[in-house]
Amino acid sequence: MANARPRSNDVTVGNRDVALLKSATIGRGPISDVAVDGDTVVTANFGDDSVAVLGADTLALRGGVVAGQPTAVSIVGDRAFAAVSSASYDALVVIDTASGEVVGEFPLSFNVTAIATSTDGKRVYAGRAGEEGVDVAVVDVHAERVGTIFIAKDADATIDALCLDATGRRLYVGVSDSRSSRLLTVDVETARVRGALEIGAPIRGVALGMDSTAYVLTSDIVDGGVLYVVDLVANQITADVSVAAAPTQLVLSADGARAYVVDYDHVAVVDVEHRTVVAEVSVGARPSAIALGGERLVVADYDGGVTTYTVAARAPMLYAPFDAAALPAPRELEPAV
């Protein structure tokens, strides 16, 4: 596998909250997905059926494997997980990011369209589309078992996004078909769908924010790209904002203050609180995938390049602000008798 090399493409940033770190061409063709954790970046290179492991600081190539056409990747610690497909089989492969070698493989029926991983890396959830509907394969990596959560029987349905909550008990599934789309809430322990919310346009991404809030990204010809704010407790849409023309992917900052949306020729930076686009980031090529690890934003593109940025995090509020003028005047105490 060829070494990554510095890029000659123009990289521009339209906001001081985003600062360029590094840009390099991986040289393995178009990238379909990207993931980051700590000092490691993993790319799914569907042009040459490979998965590349990079150093996050330098974007230098550490290793990689050829394992069928990869459609989605995730990473937790020293393990990367890639959904791969070929003419003869579909599978989830486990890659040791230190050695760059495949250390596990789980054959799966049907094509995987989205994956989500538990925070400890013990479980991987893979959304699949089959002839009779869609389901989620639950891969127990340590026990080497695969279970199934049945989602819908619609023949033309697809799972466009998966998002697991911090407790690992709720899986949020974005399902689209020829008629509409919906956000489903799945109880992981019982493997049952506990809630459904009609969205409308095809779903392109789902992210979980603060205070039981979800953000659902949609895209269609009529309305373009819309980011919906969903109250998960009330199971209803509370707000929406137009964010892009033809978006394909969404990530949310850890503090929930910024959403980053992959559009046709740039990445849109959205101020979630004020519900407005505050910046656009261009990597000099059509962006294809995005990932966020801490304050490091990683953007992959169809030219086979990877660009990293540092993104400003909102300072944590240690004490709630108060208005001293609003406090009652101190009472004068009566002298003791």
LINDAWO-V249697 format. One record per helix or strand of 2 or more residues. SS is the DSSP state (~ for helix, > for strand). FROM is the first residue (numbers start at 1). TO is the last residue. If there is no record, write none. Layout:
ss={SS,SS}
from={FROM,FROM}
to={TO,TO}
This chain:
ss={>,>,>,>,>,>,>,>,>,>,>,>,>,>,>,>,>,>,>,>,>,>,>,>,>,>,>,>,>,>,~}
from={5,12,18,33,40,50,61,69,79,90,101,111,123,134,145,158,170,181,192,203,213,224,236,249,258,267,276,287,296,305,324}
to={6,13,25,37,45,55,66,76,85,96,108,117,129,140,152,164,176,187,198,208,220,231,244,252,262,271,282,293,301,311,326}
